[in-house]
Amino acid sequence: MPQQRTLARLDALAWILIYGGLLALVLGIASHDETVVGGWSLSVVGVVAAVAGVVLIVVRARLTPRN
């Protein structure tokens, strides 16, 4: 049973990964014209980060807080 502080950190990390990943995805798509390899790399890293954030939200939903 995790404490409230641990759950709050997990929530923050999940949303940082989601929003940061989506930002990286958009920047990767925007930079495809300048550097194809860099654009694809940034896009893939962004998608992986966003998916990791979604997985953390699922994990957080399954945890029950300790009072």
Wavefront OBJ file of the C-alpha trace (Angstrom):
o trace
v 0.000 0.000 0.000
v 1.679 3.199 -1.174
v 1.485 6.451 0.716
v -0.297 9.553 -0.575
v 3.030 11.266 -1.282
v 4.171 8.400 -3.509
v 0.883 8.441 -5.413
v 1.145 12.194 -5.945
v 4.646 11.803 -7.378
v 3.436 9.013 -9.645
v 0.610 11.234 -10.898
v 2.996 14.099 -11.588
v 5.452 11.849 -13.417
v 2.694 10.345 -15.551
v 1.396 13.726 -16.717
v 4.910 15.061 -17.323
v 5.624 12.046 -19.530
v 2.353 12.437 -21.436
v 2.655 16.154 -22.123
v 6.410 16.017 -22.724
v 5.968 13.086 -25.079
v 3.262 14.842 -27.058
v 5.424 17.966 -27.290
v 8.363 15.901 -28.531
v 6.087 14.203 -31.069
v 4.905 17.532 -32.445
v 8.452 18.890 -32.596
v 9.576 15.730 -34.367
v 6.828 16.032 -36.945
v 7.646 19.713 -37.468
v 11.347 19.002 -37.987
v 10.936 16.233 -40.584
v 11.677 18.713 -43.387
v 15.012 19.798 -41.933
v 16.389 16.451 -40.779
v 14.519 13.258 -41.518
v 16.405 11.021 -39.080
v 16.219 13.603 -36.284
v 12.526 14.167 -36.856
v 11.702 10.472 -36.779
v 13.884 9.917 -33.740
v 12.217 12.732 -31.826
v 8.789 11.472 -32.877
v 9.528 7.933 -31.684
v 10.906 9.163 -28.354
v 7.795 11.303 -27.911
v 5.432 8.420 -28.591
v 7.328 6.139 -26.206
v 7.202 8.771 -23.455
v 3.478 9.386 -23.950
v 2.717 5.657 -23.873
v 4.807 5.294 -20.702
v 2.730 8.059 -19.124
v -0.502 6.293 -20.022
v 0.842 3.055 -18.554
v 1.685 4.899 -15.334
v -1.886 6.194 -15.147
v -3.183 2.628 -15.470
v -0.786 1.466 -12.771
v -1.812 4.362 -10.528
v -5.489 3.508 -10.984
v -4.864 -0.030 -9.734
v -3.082 1.099 -6.553
v -5.076 1.757 -3.413
v -3.900 4.513 -1.087
v -2.905 3.888 2.473
v -4.667 6.090 5.030
l 1 2 3 4 5 6 7 8 9 10 11 12 13 14 15 16 17 18 19 20 21 22 23 24 25 26 27 28 29 30 31 32 33 34 35 36 37 38 39 40 41 42 43 44 45 46 47 48 49 50 51 52 53 54 55 56 57 58 59 60 61 62 63 64 65 66 67
